C-alpha cells in the first residue's frame, strides 16, 4: 500500500531516507514544566527541516500523539513549505496525559477514534495519520495498567483494521515483552511493530536481544542524547552488535528530537545529526553503505507501506 504523509499518499519508493521517530510540533513541558521540551514555532521548524533535507533526508515520521500537543495541520504547513515529507501519527502517549474518555470508552470505541484519524483525518482535520505512535508504557511501573492495556489493545485493533504499523515508547526496553504480548494476543504480526528507545543506557543488550528474537523492529533512537553513562559511540557499538547478531533488517535509526536546545536555531545539532554525525560512527565500525541504506530506507519503507519483512 502507499505510505500516508501529511500532504497525501506517496509511493513507498518515494520515501527515501527516513527518520522513524521524531517530534516536530510537540509539547512535553508537562514533565517538570520544562519549556525546553516544547516545539510550537512553525517558521522555526520550516528552517530546521531544511537542514535535514540538505543532509540527504527525505521523510520524517512525527510521533507526537494525544497528550503531546499534537497539531497535524501545522505539520502539513511545515511539510508544504520545507519539502520534507512528514508522516503524522495517531495514538495516545503516557497515561499521565490520557484524556478522560480513555477511562470511559471501550477498547473498540478508542480503536474507532484511531481508525478515523487514519482514514479521514487526525482529530477532525483532513490530515490523515500514517502510523499509530507513540504508544507508551511507564518506566516506573511494574506492569501494564488497565488503562494502558486498553490503549495497546485499541492500537492493535486499529492497526489490523487499517494495515498501518505501531510504534511504541518503551524506555530502556522496560515492559517491551509485555507490550509485544498484548499485540500478539490481538493478532498483530511482529513485522507491524516497532519498539522504541532500545539504545539509551548501558547494560540492556541481553534484553534487546530477547526483544529482537520476537521478530519486531528495533528503535535505535535518541541519537544525539548524551549522558554520563551513554553517548552516540555506545549506540553505534550497539548497532554494530545487532548487525553481528543477525538483526540488520530489524533496525531503524532516529533522534527522537524533543529538546528545543537541540535545534540548530538554538545552537544544537539539529535533525541532520543522524545523517551528518552518527553515520560516520557506523562507518568507522565497518557498517557498509548497503547496510546503512537498509536501516534508513528499506526498513522504514517496509514498515510504512506494509511490505513483508
Secondary structure as UniProt FT lines:
FT   STRAND          3..5
FT   TURN            6..7
FT   STRAND          8..10
FT   HELIX           12..14
FT   STRAND          18..22
FT   STRAND          26..27
FT   TURN            29..33
FT   HELIX           35..37
FT   STRAND          38..39
FT   HELIX           42..54
FT   TURN            55..56
FT   STRAND          59..62
FT   HELIX           72..82
FT   STRAND          85..87
FT   STRAND          89..90
FT   HELIX           95..97
FT   HELIX           101..104
FT   HELIX           107..119
FT   HELIX           122..124
FT   STRAND          131..136
FT   TURN            139..140
FT   HELIX           146..162
FT   STRAND          166..169
FT   HELIX           171..173
FT   TURN            174..175
FT   HELIX           176..185
FT   TURN            186..187
FT   HELIX           190..192
FT   STRAND          193..195
FT   TURN            202..203
FT   HELIX           205..212
FT   TURN            213..215
FT   STRAND          217..220
FT   TURN            223..224
FT   HELIX           232..244
FT   TURN            245..246
FT   HELIX           248..250
FT   STRAND          251..253
FT   HELIX           260..262
FT   HELIX           264..266
FT   TURN            271..272
FT   HELIX           274..278
FT   HELIX           279..284
FT   TURN            285..286
FT   HELIX           289..293
FT   HELIX           294..298
FT   HELIX           299..305
//
